[in-house]
Amino acid sequence: MTVEWYKDVGSNYVLTVALNAAIPVVQPLLNMAIASWKRFNDRGCSNNLVNPPFRSKALTQSDLDKKYIGPVFKLSLAYASTTTYITIALLLSAGLPILIPIMFICLAARYYLDKLYILKHYQSPPM
């Protein structure tokens, strides 16, 4: 592998792996922000959840549940994508050692953001 290969092909590999690792982490964050905005808009742009001025535009309980209960966390998809990123990073790290720190940062971010999503955004699992 020459210097030209690292400039042409290696930089594209690093960019692709970094984007593929970052997009699944950022997408639920955007979904969480959109859901929060919808709930805020439903309350009439008020943060008052306790006092009587709190009014919802939902007519039935099921309409209200759709706004306040998040989606189901798909553990199989999260596990599959994480395993794929680790495999690709380890496979290409012999020629591109910068992938190891990039993947460490992405996996740490994924861990903490998944923890946030499970606690604040996704539905509680059935007991």
GUDREN-648763 format. One record per residue: residue in three letters; y, z, x of N, C-alpha, C in turn. Coordinates in Angstrom, 3 decimals. Each point is the difference from the previous one (the first is absolute). Layout:
! residues N
residu:Ala n_y:Y n_z:Z n_x:X ca_y:Y ca_z:Z ca_x:X c_y:Y c_z:Z c_x:X $
...
This chain:
! residues 127
residu:Met n_y:-1.166 n_z:0.000 n_x:0.836 ca_y:1.166 ca_z:0.000 ca_x:-0.836 c_y:1.235 c_z:0.000 c_x:0.886 $
residu:Thr n_y:0.849 n_z:-0.922 n_x:-0.277 ca_y:1.208 ca_z:-0.152 ca_x:0.807 c_y:1.191 c_z:0.647 c_x:-0.706 $
residu:Val n_y:1.114 n_z:-0.029 n_x:0.693 ca_y:1.226 ca_z:0.556 ca_x:-0.571 c_y:0.424 c_z:-0.794 c_x:-1.235 $
residu:Glu n_y:-0.220 n_z:-1.292 n_x:0.021 ca_y:0.361 ca_z:-0.827 ca_x:-1.154 c_y:-0.845 c_z:0.369 c_x:-1.224 $
residu:Trp n_y:-1.280 n_z:0.325 n_x:0.236 ca_y:-0.856 ca_z:0.389 ca_x:-1.118 c_y:0.534 c_z:1.268 c_x:-0.655 $
residu:Tyr n_y:0.404 n_z:0.975 n_x:0.820 ca_y:0.535 ca_z:1.239 ca_x:-0.558 c_y:1.290 c_z:-0.250 c_x:-0.774 $
residu:Lys n_y:0.826 n_z:-0.921 n_x:0.496 ca_y:1.254 ca_z:-0.309 ca_x:-0.694 c_y:-0.247 c_z:-0.735 c_x:-1.309 $
residu:Asp n_y:-0.925 n_z:-0.937 n_x:0.004 ca_y:-0.224 ca_z:-0.829 ca_x:-1.181 c_y:-0.973 c_z:0.637 c_x:-0.990 $
residu:Val n_y:-1.187 n_z:0.310 n_x:0.458 ca_y:-1.055 ca_z:0.457 ca_x:-0.892 c_y:0.009 c_z:1.524 c_x:-0.148 $
residu:Gly n_y:0.145 n_z:0.697 n_x:1.081 ca_y:-0.065 ca_z:1.462 ca_x:-0.030 c_y:1.071 c_z:0.627 c_x:-0.873 $
residu:Ser n_y:1.221 n_z:-0.503 n_x:0.092 ca_y:1.069 ca_z:0.558 ca_x:-0.825 c_y:-0.262 c_z:-0.243 c_x:-1.484 $
residu:Asn n_y:-0.585 n_z:-1.143 n_x:-0.325 ca_y:-0.334 ca_z:-0.267 ca_x:-1.403 c_y:-1.112 c_z:0.921 c_x:-0.495 $
residu:Tyr n_y:-0.993 n_z:0.279 n_x:0.833 ca_y:-1.063 ca_z:0.935 ca_x:-0.375 c_y:0.576 c_z:1.393 c_x:-0.270 $
residu:Val n_y:0.851 n_z:0.459 n_x:0.899 ca_y:0.576 ca_z:1.342 ca_x:-0.142 c_y:0.839 c_z:0.086 c_x:-1.276 $
residu:Leu n_y:0.804 n_z:-1.010 n_x:-0.260 ca_y:0.828 ca_z:-0.009 ca_x:-1.201 c_y:-0.853 c_z:-0.025 c_x:-1.270 $
residu:Thr n_y:-1.053 n_z:-0.817 n_x:0.012 ca_y:-0.877 ca_z:-0.092 ca_x:-1.166 c_y:-0.720 c_z:1.315 c_x:-0.267 $
residu:Val n_y:-0.525 n_z:0.614 n_x:1.031 ca_y:-0.711 ca_z:1.268 ca_x:-0.172 c_y:0.962 c_z:1.090 c_x:-0.470 $
residu:Ala n_y:1.204 n_z:0.047 n_x:0.564 ca_y:0.972 ca_z:1.017 ca_x:-0.408 c_y:0.426 c_z:-0.188 c_x:-1.459 $
residu:Leu n_y:0.238 n_z:-1.227 n_x:-0.416 ca_y:0.391 ca_z:-0.246 ca_x:-1.391 c_y:-1.143 c_z:0.281 c_x:-0.964 $
residu:Asn n_y:-1.214 n_z:-0.381 n_x:0.371 ca_y:-1.148 ca_z:0.267 ca_x:-0.864 c_y:-0.279 c_z:1.494 c_x:-0.123 $
residu:Ala n_y:0.377 n_z:0.765 n_x:0.975 ca_y:-0.186 ca_z:1.442 ca_x:-0.069 c_y:1.144 c_z:0.673 c_x:-0.768 $
residu:Ala n_y:1.184 n_z:-0.568 n_x:0.042 ca_y:1.165 ca_z:0.639 ca_x:-0.621 c_y:0.139 c_z:-0.321 c_x:-1.485 $
residu:Ile n_y:-0.352 n_z:-1.196 n_x:-0.417 ca_y:0.237 ca_z:-0.405 ca_x:-1.387 c_y:-0.781 c_z:0.855 c_x:-1.003 $
residu:Pro n_y:-1.299 n_z:0.288 n_x:0.190 ca_y:-0.688 ca_z:0.857 ca_x:-0.980 c_y:0.535 c_z:1.427 c_x:-0.044 $
residu:Val n_y:0.691 n_z:0.425 n_x:1.030 ca_y:0.575 ca_z:1.338 ca_x:0.005 c_y:1.322 c_z:0.012 c_x:-0.757 $
residu:Val n_y:0.767 n_z:-1.068 n_x:0.107 ca_y:1.329 ca_z:-0.058 ca_x:-0.601 c_y:-0.067 c_z:-0.366 c_x:-1.485 $
residu:Gln n_y:-0.982 n_z:-0.774 n_x:-0.403 ca_y:-0.079 ca_z:-0.450 ca_x:-1.394 c_y:-0.082 c_z:1.160 c_x:-0.998 $
residu:Pro n_y:-0.852 n_z:1.018 n_x:0.198 ca_y:0.025 ca_z:1.125 ca_x:-0.949 c_y:1.320 c_z:0.763 c_x:0.012 $
residu:Leu n_y:0.690 n_z:0.012 n_x:1.142 ca_y:1.297 ca_z:0.663 ca_x:0.065 c_y:0.997 c_z:-0.710 c_x:-0.913 $
residu:Leu n_y:-0.022 n_z:-1.317 n_x:-0.004 ca_y:0.859 ca_z:-0.758 ca_x:-0.911 c_y:-0.408 c_z:0.213 c_x:-1.449 $
residu:Asn n_y:-1.308 n_z:0.017 n_x:-0.273 ca_y:-0.475 ca_z:0.260 ca_x:-1.358 c_y:0.420 c_z:1.390 c_x:-0.477 $
residu:Met n_y:-0.032 n_z:0.979 n_x:0.910 ca_y:0.404 ca_z:1.350 ca_x:-0.349 c_y:1.493 c_z:0.056 c_x:-0.313 $
residu:Ala n_y:0.810 n_z:-0.724 n_x:0.757 ca_y:1.441 ca_z:-0.041 ca_x:-0.256 c_y:0.302 c_z:-0.689 c_x:-1.334 $
residu:Ile n_y:-0.703 n_z:-1.076 n_x:-0.299 ca_y:0.211 ca_z:-0.709 ca_x:-1.272 c_y:-0.406 c_z:0.881 c_x:-1.178 $
residu:Ala n_y:-1.134 n_z:0.700 n_x:0.106 ca_y:-0.439 ca_z:0.895 ca_x:-1.074 c_y:0.990 c_z:1.143 c_x:-0.200 $
residu:Ser n_y:0.529 n_z:0.518 n_x:1.092 ca_y:0.991 ca_z:1.068 ca_x:-0.095 c_y:1.266 c_z:-0.502 c_x:-0.687 $
residu:Trp n_y:0.418 n_z:-1.210 n_x:0.333 ca_y:1.179 ca_z:-0.575 ca_x:-0.643 c_y:-0.246 c_z:-0.218 c_x:-1.496 $
residu:Lys n_y:-1.179 n_z:-0.449 n_x:-0.375 ca_y:-0.310 ca_z:-0.200 ca_x:-1.415 c_y:0.037 c_z:1.322 c_x:-0.769 $
residu:Arg n_y:-0.517 n_z:1.062 n_x:0.607 ca_y:0.054 ca_z:1.312 ca_x:-0.658 c_y:1.434 c_z:0.496 c_x:-0.109 $
residu:Phe n_y:0.784 n_z:-0.208 n_x:1.043 ca_y:1.404 ca_z:0.406 ca_x:-0.001 c_y:0.765 c_z:-0.766 c_x:-1.078 $
residu:Asn n_y:-0.263 n_z:-1.290 n_x:-0.123 ca_y:0.651 ca_z:-0.827 ca_x:-1.006 c_y:-0.456 c_z:0.399 c_x:-1.405 $
residu:Asp n_y:-1.254 n_z:0.394 n_x:-0.139 ca_y:-0.514 ca_z:0.424 ca_x:-1.298 c_y:0.685 c_z:1.276 c_x:-0.475 $
residu:Arg n_y:0.379 n_z:0.864 n_x:0.915 ca_y:0.686 ca_z:1.250 ca_x:-0.365 c_y:1.480 c_z:-0.209 c_x:-0.256 $
residu:Gly n_y:0.457 n_z:-1.230 n_x:0.009 ca_y:1.426 ca_z:-0.257 ca_x:-0.205 c_y:0.804 c_z:0.267 c_x:1.250 $
residu:Cys n_y:-0.588 n_z:-0.269 n_x:1.153 ca_y:0.639 ca_z:0.194 ca_x:1.313 c_y:0.439 c_z:1.445 c_x:0.199 $
residu:Ser n_y:-0.859 n_z:0.925 n_x:-0.392 ca_y:0.283 ca_z:1.417 ca_x:0.138 c_y:-1.151 c_z:0.667 c_x:0.751 $
residu:Asn n_y:0.349 n_z:0.946 n_x:0.871 ca_y:-1.024 ca_z:0.768 ca_x:0.703 c_y:-0.328 c_z:1.294 c_x:-0.720 $
residu:Asn n_y:0.612 n_z:0.221 n_x:-1.143 ca_y:-0.201 ca_z:1.220 ca_x:-0.760 c_y:-1.334 c_z:-0.079 c_x:-0.743 $
residu:Leu n_y:-1.001 n_z:0.741 n_x:0.465 ca_y:-1.323 ca_z:-0.041 ca_x:-0.605 c_y:-0.284 c_z:1.213 c_x:-0.874 $
residu:Val n_y:0.872 n_z:1.006 n_x:-0.005 ca_y:-0.308 ca_z:1.245 ca_x:-0.677 c_y:0.831 c_z:0.185 c_x:-1.264 $
residu:Asn n_y:1.284 n_z:-0.227 n_x:0.079 ca_y:0.899 ca_z:0.277 ca_x:-1.110 c_y:-0.120 c_z:-1.043 c_x:-1.111 $
residu:Pro n_y:0.471 n_z:0.295 n_x:-1.196 ca_y:-0.157 ca_z:-0.889 ca_x:-1.147 c_y:0.536 c_z:-1.425 c_x:0.143 $
residu:Pro n_y:0.983 n_z:-0.301 n_x:0.838 ca_y:0.428 ca_z:-1.401 ca_x:0.051 c_y:-1.068 c_z:-0.967 c_x:0.513 $
residu:Phe n_y:-1.114 n_z:0.529 n_x:0.515 ca_y:-1.063 ca_z:-0.881 ca_x:0.498 c_y:-0.636 c_z:-0.726 c_x:-1.169 $
residu:Arg n_y:0.169 n_z:-1.281 n_x:-0.026 ca_y:-0.571 ca_z:-0.841 ca_x:-1.039 c_y:-0.695 c_z:-1.178 c_x:0.661 $
residu:Ser n_y:-1.152 n_z:-0.319 n_x:-0.516 ca_y:-0.739 ca_z:-1.152 ca_x:0.501 c_y:0.086 c_z:-1.120 c_x:-1.020 $
residu:Lys n_y:-0.028 n_z:-1.207 n_x:0.483 ca_y:0.017 ca_z:-1.158 ca_x:-0.890 c_y:-1.399 c_z:-0.358 c_x:-0.489 $
residu:Ala n_y:-1.011 n_z:0.695 n_x:0.520 ca_y:-1.376 ca_z:-0.270 ca_x:-0.412 c_y:-0.219 c_z:0.519 c_x:-1.419 $
residu:Leu n_y:-0.678 n_z:-0.787 n_x:-0.809 ca_y:-0.230 ca_z:0.382 ca_x:-1.391 c_y:-1.288 c_z:0.790 c_x:-0.185 $
residu:Thr n_y:-0.989 n_z:-0.242 n_x:0.838 ca_y:-1.274 ca_z:0.698 ca_x:-0.137 c_y:-0.359 c_z:0.674 c_x:1.317 $
residu:Gln n_y:-0.979 n_z:0.876 n_x:-0.071 ca_y:-0.458 ca_z:0.696 ca_x:1.206 c_y:-0.628 c_z:-0.967 c_x:0.993 $
residu:Ser n_y:-0.697 n_z:-1.013 n_x:-0.484 ca_y:-0.624 ca_z:-0.961 ca_x:0.910 c_y:1.059 c_z:-0.806 c_x:0.758 $
residu:Asp n_y:1.133 n_z:-0.303 n_x:-0.647 ca_y:1.093 ca_z:-0.682 ca_x:0.707 c_y:0.567 c_z:0.892 c_x:1.094 $
residu:Leu n_y:0.127 n_z:1.284 n_x:-0.303 ca_y:0.507 ca_z:0.947 ca_x:0.991 c_y:-0.994 c_z:0.190 c_x:1.143 $
residu:Asp n_y:-1.290 n_z:0.034 n_x:-0.321 ca_y:-1.031 ca_z:0.130 ca_x:1.028 c_y:0.019 c_z:-1.184 c_x:0.962 $
residu:Lys n_y:0.252 n_z:-1.193 n_x:-0.502 ca_y:0.032 ca_z:-1.184 ca_x:0.852 c_y:1.117 c_z:0.080 c_x:1.027 $
residu:Lys n_y:1.096 n_z:0.676 n_x:-0.352 ca_y:1.116 ca_z:0.118 ca_x:0.935 c_y:-0.167 c_z:1.129 c_x:1.001 $
residu:Tyr n_y:-0.720 n_z:1.063 n_x:-0.404 ca_y:-0.070 ca_z:1.181 ca_x:0.851 c_y:-1.329 c_z:0.175 c_x:0.725 $
residu:Ile n_y:-1.037 n_z:-0.701 n_x:-0.412 ca_y:-1.285 ca_z:0.090 ca_x:0.691 c_y:-0.148 c_z:-1.229 c_x:0.880 $
residu:Gly n_y:-0.215 n_z:0.212 n_x:1.268 ca_y:-0.067 ca_z:-1.098 ca_x:0.950 c_y:-1.325 c_z:-0.753 c_x:-0.047 $
residu:Pro n_y:-0.137 n_z:-0.994 n_x:0.860 ca_y:-1.241 ca_z:-0.772 ca_x:0.045 c_y:-1.124 c_z:0.784 c_x:0.688 $
residu:Val n_y:-1.190 n_z:-0.555 n_x:-0.062 ca_y:-1.177 ca_z:0.614 ca_x:0.628 c_y:-0.004 c_z:-0.365 c_x:1.486 $
residu:Phe n_y:-0.269 n_z:0.978 n_x:0.848 ca_y:-0.098 ca_z:-0.251 ca_x:1.436 c_y:-1.335 c_z:-0.672 c_x:0.293 $
residu:Lys n_y:0.041 n_z:-1.156 n_x:0.599 ca_y:-1.215 ca_z:-0.751 ca_x:0.312 c_y:-0.419 c_z:0.309 c_x:1.436 $
residu:Leu n_y:-0.847 n_z:0.989 n_x:0.132 ca_y:-0.447 ca_z:0.453 ca_x:1.311 c_y:-0.763 c_z:-1.085 c_x:0.738 $
residu:Ser n_y:-0.775 n_z:-0.800 n_x:-0.715 ca_y:-0.795 ca_z:-1.040 ca_x:0.658 c_y:0.896 c_z:-1.038 c_x:0.680 $
residu:Leu n_y:1.100 n_z:-0.374 n_x:-0.643 ca_y:0.916 ca_z:-0.969 ca_x:0.611 c_y:0.733 c_z:0.598 c_x:1.198 $
residu:Ala n_y:0.417 n_z:1.246 n_x:-0.110 ca_y:0.687 ca_z:0.656 ca_x:1.111 c_y:-0.927 c_z:0.154 c_x:1.201 $
residu:Tyr n_y:-1.245 n_z:0.388 n_x:-0.253 ca_y:-0.965 ca_z:0.170 ca_x:1.083 c_y:-0.330 c_z:-1.344 c_x:0.649 $
residu:Ala n_y:-0.172 n_z:-1.039 n_x:-0.814 ca_y:-0.330 ca_z:-1.324 ca_x:0.540 c_y:1.134 c_z:-0.554 c_x:0.848 $
residu:Ser n_y:1.236 n_z:0.128 n_x:-0.455 ca_y:1.113 ca_z:-0.535 ca_x:0.781 c_y:0.194 c_z:0.786 c_x:1.291 $
residu:Thr n_y:-0.163 n_z:1.319 n_x:-0.052 ca_y:0.133 ca_z:0.803 ca_x:1.217 c_y:-1.082 c_z:-0.351 c_x:1.013 $
residu:Thr n_y:-1.223 n_z:-0.175 n_x:-0.457 ca_y:-1.093 ca_z:-0.375 ca_x:0.894 c_y:0.237 c_z:-1.383 c_x:0.603 $
residu:Thr n_y:0.532 n_z:-0.907 n_x:-0.780 ca_y:0.302 ca_z:-1.340 ca_x:0.504 c_y:1.063 c_z:0.047 c_x:1.094 $
residu:Tyr n_y:1.050 n_z:0.788 n_x:-0.208 ca_y:1.058 ca_z:0.088 ca_x:1.015 c_y:-0.516 c_z:0.606 c_x:1.290 $
residu:Ile n_y:-0.820 n_z:1.034 n_x:-0.116 ca_y:-0.556 ca_z:0.624 ca_x:1.202 c_y:-0.888 c_z:-0.987 c_x:0.748 $
residu:Thr n_y:-0.829 n_z:-0.736 n_x:-0.714 ca_y:-0.906 ca_z:-0.964 ca_x:0.622 c_y:0.773 c_z:-1.101 c_x:0.713 $
residu:Ile n_y:0.998 n_z:-0.559 n_x:-0.660 ca_y:0.779 ca_z:-1.080 ca_x:0.613 c_y:0.758 c_z:0.505 c_x:1.215 $
residu:Ala n_y:0.587 n_z:1.185 n_x:-0.102 ca_y:0.746 ca_z:0.542 ca_x:1.140 c_y:-0.917 c_z:0.257 c_x:1.188 $
residu:Leu n_y:-1.172 n_z:0.554 n_x:-0.234 ca_y:-0.920 ca_z:0.262 ca_x:1.108 c_y:-0.576 c_z:-1.291 c_x:0.579 $
residu:Leu n_y:-0.198 n_z:-0.985 n_x:-0.856 ca_y:-0.538 ca_z:-1.278 ca_x:0.460 c_y:0.994 c_z:-0.734 c_x:0.900 $
residu:Leu n_y:1.269 n_z:0.019 n_x:-0.372 ca_y:1.013 ca_z:-0.734 ca_x:0.752 c_y:0.695 c_z:0.832 c_x:1.067 $
residu:Ser n_y:-0.287 n_z:1.297 n_x:0.058 ca_y:0.726 ca_z:0.862 ca_x:0.935 c_y:-0.351 c_z:-0.251 c_x:1.462 $
residu:Ala n_y:-1.105 n_z:-0.661 n_x:0.278 ca_y:-0.327 ca_z:-0.304 ca_x:1.399 c_y:1.018 c_z:-0.971 c_x:0.584 $
residu:Gly n_y:0.456 n_z:-0.944 n_x:-0.800 ca_y:1.003 ca_z:-0.951 ca_x:0.472 c_y:1.414 c_z:0.399 c_x:-0.350 $
residu:Leu n_y:0.151 n_z:0.806 n_x:-1.044 ca_y:1.317 ca_z:0.440 ca_x:-0.463 c_y:0.006 c_z:1.523 c_x:-0.156 $
residu:Pro n_y:0.170 n_z:0.733 n_x:1.083 ca_y:-0.100 ca_z:1.467 ca_x:-0.086 c_y:1.110 c_z:0.657 c_x:-0.826 $
residu:Ile n_y:1.060 n_z:-0.724 n_x:-0.303 ca_y:1.075 ca_z:0.568 ca_x:-0.818 c_y:-0.464 c_z:0.266 c_x:-1.432 $
residu:Leu n_y:-1.131 n_z:-0.601 n_x:-0.401 ca_y:-0.498 ca_z:0.207 ca_x:-1.359 c_y:-0.466 c_z:1.428 c_x:-0.248 $
residu:Ile n_y:-0.432 n_z:0.701 n_x:1.035 ca_y:-0.486 ca_z:1.374 ca_x:-0.180 c_y:1.131 c_z:0.924 c_x:-0.458 $
residu:Pro n_y:1.163 n_z:0.041 n_x:0.671 ca_y:1.072 ca_z:0.867 ca_x:-0.518 c_y:0.552 c_z:-0.460 c_x:-1.346 $
residu:Ile n_y:0.033 n_z:-1.306 n_x:-0.218 ca_y:0.478 ca_z:-0.503 ca_x:-1.293 c_y:-0.927 c_z:0.480 c_x:-1.109 $
residu:Met n_y:-1.294 n_z:-0.092 n_x:0.218 ca_y:-0.931 ca_z:0.426 ca_x:-1.025 c_y:0.016 c_z:1.521 c_x:-0.176 $
residu:Phe n_y:0.223 n_z:0.742 n_x:1.074 ca_y:0.121 ca_z:1.452 ca_x:-0.132 c_y:1.175 c_z:0.363 c_x:-0.897 $
residu:Ile n_y:1.134 n_z:-0.646 n_x:0.207 ca_y:1.190 ca_z:0.255 ca_x:-0.821 c_y:-0.258 c_z:-0.396 c_x:-1.451 $
residu:Cys n_y:-0.618 n_z:-1.149 n_x:-0.202 ca_y:-0.279 ca_z:-0.466 ca_x:-1.364 c_y:-1.007 c_z:0.906 c_x:-0.711 $
residu:Leu n_y:-1.022 n_z:0.467 n_x:0.718 ca_y:-0.991 ca_z:0.880 ca_x:-0.626 c_y:0.584 c_z:1.380 c_x:-0.293 $
residu:Ala n_y:0.867 n_z:0.493 n_x:0.870 ca_y:0.658 ca_z:1.282 ca_x:-0.276 c_y:0.913 c_z:-0.123 c_x:-1.219 $
residu:Ala n_y:0.747 n_z:-1.105 n_x:-0.071 ca_y:0.856 ca_z:-0.221 ca_x:-1.166 c_y:-0.841 c_z:-0.144 c_x:-1.260 $
residu:Arg n_y:-1.112 n_z:-0.698 n_x:0.108 ca_y:-0.875 ca_z:-0.176 ca_x:-1.166 c_y:-0.544 c_z:1.345 c_x:-0.472 $
residu:Tyr n_y:-0.393 n_z:0.845 n_x:0.935 ca_y:-0.535 ca_z:1.313 ca_x:-0.359 c_y:1.029 c_z:0.818 c_x:-0.782 $
residu:Tyr n_y:1.204 n_z:0.136 n_x:0.555 ca_y:1.005 ca_z:0.836 ca_x:-0.647 c_y:0.527 c_z:-0.617 c_x:-1.295 $
residu:Leu n_y:0.143 n_z:-1.318 n_x:-0.044 ca_y:0.472 ca_z:-0.619 ca_x:-1.233 c_y:-1.080 c_z:0.004 c_x:-1.077 $
residu:Asp n_y:-1.265 n_z:-0.185 n_x:0.362 ca_y:-1.065 ca_z:0.116 ca_x:-0.994 c_y:-0.073 c_z:1.414 c_x:-0.554 $
residu:Lys n_y:0.233 n_z:0.971 n_x:0.847 ca_y:0.033 ca_z:1.388 ca_x:-0.447 c_y:1.129 c_z:0.199 c_x:-1.019 $
residu:Leu n_y:1.166 n_z:-0.561 n_x:0.288 ca_y:1.131 ca_z:0.068 ca_x:-0.921 c_y:-0.311 c_z:-0.715 c_x:-1.311 $
residu:Tyr n_y:-0.594 n_z:-1.191 n_x:0.098 ca_y:-0.310 ca_z:-0.770 ca_x:-1.207 c_y:-1.015 c_z:0.718 c_x:-0.873 $
residu:Ile n_y:-1.014 n_z:0.586 n_x:0.617 ca_y:-1.030 ca_z:0.692 ca_x:-0.774 c_y:0.587 c_z:1.235 c_x:-0.689 $
residu:Leu n_y:0.906 n_z:0.691 n_x:0.682 ca_y:0.574 ca_z:1.210 ca_x:-0.593 c_y:1.078 c_z:-0.309 c_x:-1.031 $
residu:Lys n_y:0.777 n_z:-1.057 n_x:0.186 ca_y:1.177 ca_z:-0.223 ca_x:-0.841 c_y:-0.078 c_z:-1.209 c_x:-0.924 $
residu:His n_y:-0.798 n_z:-1.000 n_x:0.319 ca_y:0.093 ca_z:-1.263 ca_x:-0.735 c_y:-1.258 c_z:-0.327 c_x:-0.786 $
residu:Tyr n_y:-1.150 n_z:0.109 n_x:0.615 ca_y:-1.238 ca_z:-0.417 ca_x:-0.662 c_y:-0.484 c_z:1.056 c_x:-0.986 $
residu:Gln n_y:-0.891 n_z:-0.414 n_x:-0.890 ca_y:-0.578 ca_z:0.895 ca_x:-0.978 c_y:-0.852 c_z:1.061 c_x:0.693 $
residu:Ser n_y:-0.117 n_z:1.133 n_x:-0.641 ca_y:-0.926 ca_z:1.010 ca_x:0.487 c_y:-1.416 c_z:-0.471 c_x:-0.291 $
residu:Pro n_y:-0.920 n_z:0.194 n_x:0.935 ca_y:-1.379 ca_z:-0.435 ca_x:-0.274 c_y:-0.622 c_z:0.863 c_x:-1.092 $
residu:Pro n_y:-0.970 n_z:-0.545 n_x:-0.721 ca_y:-0.642 ca_z:0.808 ca_x:-1.049 c_y:-0.799 c_z:1.140 c_x:0.618 $
residu:Met n_y:0.019 n_z:1.125 n_x:-0.653 ca_y:-0.710 ca_z:1.180 ca_x:0.504 c_y:-1.369 c_z:0.081 c_x:-0.618 $
